[in-house]
């Protein structure tokens, strides 16, 4: 029989907080990706249209750009979402 691993309460809370922050950042990244697509920053309309393949890889580029924007502070949406999630968690 192996001894149980006891996770300190603050360790569990730290993981929860990190998961909330990650979820908020991912949500902001999804929002930013949609906004970038809607703004026409998807690379279409160039003189050398790349067809279907270009469309596929352009979507990856837009998604990665959105993730990078969100990870570096974005438009502040992730912080607002995080604070809201944290408040809901603390109210339990």
C-alpha positions in Angstrom: 0.0 0.0 0.0 1.4 3.3 -1.0 1.1 6.4 1.2 -1.4 9.0 0.1 0.0 12.1 -1.4 -1.3 15.1 0.4 -1.7 18.2 -1.6 -1.6 21.3 0.4 -4.7 23.4 0.2 -2.8 26.3 -1.3 -1.4 24.0 -4.0 -4.8 22.9 -5.1 -6.0 26.6 -5.1 -2.9 27.6 -7.2 -3.7 24.9 -9.8 -7.4 26.1 -9.9 -6.3 29.7 -10.3 -3.9 28.7 -13.1 -6.6 26.7 -14.9 -9.1 29.6 -14.6 -6.5 32.0 -16.1 -5.7 29.6 -18.9 -9.4 29.2 -19.7 -9.9 33.0 -19.8 -6.8 33.5 -22.0 -8.0 30.8 -24.4 -11.5 32.4 -24.6 -9.9 35.8 -25.4 -7.7 34.1 -28.0 -10.8 32.6 -29.7 -12.6 36.0 -29.6 -9.5 37.7 -31.1 -9.2 35.0 -33.8 -12.8 35.7 -34.9 -12.2 39.4 -34.8 -9.1 39.0 -37.0 -11.0 36.9 -39.5 -13.9 39.4 -39.6 -11.4 42.3 -40.1 -10.1 40.5 -43.2 -6.7 39.7 -41.8 -6.9 36.2 -43.2 -4.6 36.8 -46.2 -7.2 36.4 -48.9 -7.4 38.6 -52.0 -3.7 38.7 -52.8 -2.4 38.7 -56.4 -1.2 35.1 -56.0 -4.2 33.3 -54.5 -3.2 30.0 -53.0 -6.5 28.3 -53.1 -7.8 25.9 -50.5 -4.4 25.1 -49.0 -3.7 28.8 -48.3 -7.1 29.1 -46.6 -6.3 26.2 -44.3 -2.9 27.4 -43.3 -4.0 31.0 -43.0 -6.6 29.9 -40.4 -3.7 28.4 -38.4 -1.8 31.6 -38.7 -4.7 33.7 -37.5 -5.3 31.4 -34.5 -1.7 31.5 -33.5 -1.6 35.3 -33.8 -4.7 35.5 -31.6 -3.1 33.2 -29.0 0.0 35.4 -29.0 -2.0 38.5 -28.6 -4.0 37.1 -25.7 -0.9 35.7 -24.0 0.8 39.1 -24.0 -2.2 41.0 -22.5 -4.5 41.2 -25.6 -7.3 43.6 -25.1 -7.8 42.9 -21.4 -10.7 40.6 -22.0 -9.0 37.6 -20.4 -8.4 39.5 -17.2 -12.0 40.5 -17.0 -13.1 36.9 -17.7 -10.6 35.6 -15.1 -11.8 37.9 -12.4 -15.4 37.0 -13.1 -14.6 33.2 -13.0 -12.6 33.7 -9.8 -15.4 35.6 -8.1 -17.9 32.8 -9.0 -15.4 30.2 -7.7 -14.9 32.1 -4.4 -18.7 32.5 -3.9 -19.1 28.7 -3.7 
